[in-house]
Amino acid sequence: MDNLNWNELEEEAKYDADGEVRHDNITYVGDVVETKYGLCKIKKIEIMPEPRHSSKCGINVNKMFTSLLNYCIIDLDNNHFVYGDEVNNGNN
């Protein structure tokens, strides 16, 4: 994932994995986000019952409203995870 930049990401597909039009207010599995580990691709999103929930036992989702990411735990392609409030996808 080295050498990625936001300009390259603008060229991504305009449709999500379900064939639906991608929306700016939604974060998707497969999106590249800025984290404390640098630019990383989202492998998995889990919605939790509360922000920064202590156990990693949420419900898997393929996309989430960006405004609700603080209720999520996000697995990254570098084998780390972050809480939703620790990512920046350019829309939040």
N, C-alpha and C positions, 0 to 999 in steps of 0.2 A: 504494500500500500504506500510505499515511499513515493515521493515526488508527485502526489496528487494535489490539485489545486481546484478552487471553486470554479474557475473558468472551464476546466475540462468537464466538471460535473454538470454544467448547464446543457451539455450535449446529450445527457441521459434520455432514455425513452420517456415519452409523454404519458405512458400508460403503466399501471401497476401490474402485478403478477396475475390479477384476476381479469385483466383486459379493460379495467375501468380507467377513466381519465384521472391522472394524479392531481392532487390538490395541494396548494401551498400550506394549508393549515393542518396537514396530516403528515406524520412521520411513518415511513414504511420499512419493513425488513428489506435489506439490500441498500438502503440509503447510506451514504457516507456522512459521518458526523464528526465534528471536532470534539475531542475528549482530552483528558489529562494525559492520555497516551499518544496524542497526535490525531491525525485523520484516520478513522477506522470505519469499516463497513459493519452495519448491524446484521447479525446472524439470527437473533431471536429477540422478541419483545414479550415480556410477561407483565400482565396487569395485576397489581396487588391490592389488597383491601384498604391499605392506607399508605401514605408517602413513606419511603424508606423503611418499609416493612422488614422485620429482622430475618424472616425465613424466606428462602427462595422457592416458594411453592405456589406461584401464581397461575393464572390462566394464560395460555399462549394465544397471542394475537398476531396477525400479519401487518396490522397498521393501527395507529393510535393518533387521536387528535393531539397536536403538539401541545395544546394548553393542558392536557391531562398526563403528559409524560412524567410528571413528578410522582405519579402513582405506579410507575413501571420500573422494572429492572431490565436492563438491556445487555445481552451477550454480544460481544464484539468478535471480529475475525482474528484478533490477536490472542484469543483464549482468556481475556479478562472480561469482567462485567462492570457496569457502572449503573448508578441510579439515574433515573430519567432527568433529574435536575442537574446532572453533571454533564449534559451534552448540549452542543450548539449545532443545529443543522442549517443555520442561516435564516431560519424562519422564526426563531424564538429569541 
